[in-house]
Amino acid sequence: MGIVIQVEPELGRQAEVVFEQLGTSISDAMNTLLRYVVSRKKLPDDFSRPPIPCIDDMTEEEFDAMIQESFKAVNEGRTYTIDEARRILEADDEAL
């Protein structure tokens, strides 16, 4: 089974460069992370979530880009019901 993940394009390009320098691939790194999570039922201790964007810390351009990405996600059907979102958030909290 394959899993498709979405990442910010520039982040993906930067990660590919770093993993290539480390002699591995994004796919191998994700497999390693997933094996860890499955075997230990938790995230690595030094693993942290990215900060939640705060409008007070954003430039107008960053805010506009975030809103445009949100509209794009809705138009592409990348949405969740409130119950689905709640389950995802609760699962994230349990993993920490």
N, C-alpha and C positions, 0 to 999 in steps of 0.2 A: 504494500500500500504506500502511496506517496502522499506527502503532506505539502500543501502549497502555503507559503507564508508571504505576507506582504510587508515590505520594509520601505522606508523612505529611499527613493532612488540614489541620492547622494550618499546616504549612510551605507547602502548596499555596495556601491562602488568603493568606498573607503574600506569597508570590511574585507572585500575581495583582495585588495592590495595588501592589507595587514596579514590576512590568512595565508596569502601566497608567500609573503616574507617569512612566515612561521613554518612554511612547508606543509600546509594543510589546506583544506577547503572549507567554505561555509557549511557545506553538507556534512563533512566529517565532524566539524565543531558542533553542529546541531545534534548529530547522532550521539556524540559524547555527552552533551548536556541532557538529552532525553534519557539516555541510559542511567545517568546519575539520578535524575528525578524519579524515574520508575523504580529503581532499586532502593532508593532511600525515602521515597515519598515526600520529598521536600526539595527546595531550591538550595544550591550551594550557599554556605554561610556568608560568603562575600558577594553574593548576587544581590543586586538592588534594582528596584524599579526606577525607570526614568522619572524625573520630577513631573508632576502634573502642571501643564502650562497655566500660568497665572496672567490674566490680562494686564495687570499692573506692571509686569516685567516684560511685556511685549512691545515691539515697535508696531506702528500701524501696518507696515508691510507683513510682519509675521502674523498679526491678527487676521488680516485679509486672506493670507495664504491658508491659515487654519480653517477659516470659514469656507473658503473655496474647496478645500479638501473634504470638508463635511458635506457640502452639497454634492460633490462628485461621488462620495460614498453612498449617499441616499439614492442618487440617480442610477448607480450600478447595483443597487439592491443589497449593499453591505450594511444591513441594519439588524437590530435586535428588538424583540419585544421587551417590555419592562421586566417580565419574569425571566427571560433569557439573560438579560443584563445583570439582574440580581443574582442569578445562579453563578454567572461567571465571576462576579465580584466576590461572592461568598467563597467560591473555590479558590480564588487568588488569596484571600485572607487566610484560609485554612492551610495553604501551601507555605505561608510565611511562618 
